[in-house]
């Protein structure tokens, strides 16, 4: 009587492992690019949220906020914690992007007349490729060659 062999041979297992590695080599770069794209989309959405919150703050308190943290949540909304953006965004870092707020000029009463916000990838080339800029005009501008500014290309 002859014994039947059960299981896989070493060659069969090596072929399966090779196929899995080939599929992974194709899939992982696409996954990383899609992660970068989602981080960039999140950054643009966050800039829109901050712009909307800044206009709401200005309408409510008669001035643009002096800092990003003035838009953050609190138990009761005040001019120092207006509860207009989420606490994660108020820290200045969200979804692989770092947000920097710059207060603009003030009038004779100390009210801020303008502001600007820049968003840059925390790790350029890994968490995102593009840099973003916006101000009180609400136009979001992008740059791939370093910090975006008022002269960068507007997003359509």
Secondary structure, DSSP 4 states (H G I P E B T S, - for coil): -PPPP-S--HHHHHHHHHHHHHHHHHHHHHHHHHHHHHHHHHHHHHHHHHHHHHHHHHHHHSSB-SSGGGGS--SS--SS----S-HHHHTTEETTEEEEEEE--B-TTS-B--EEEEEEESSBTTTBS-EEEEETT--EEEESSSS--TTSEEP-
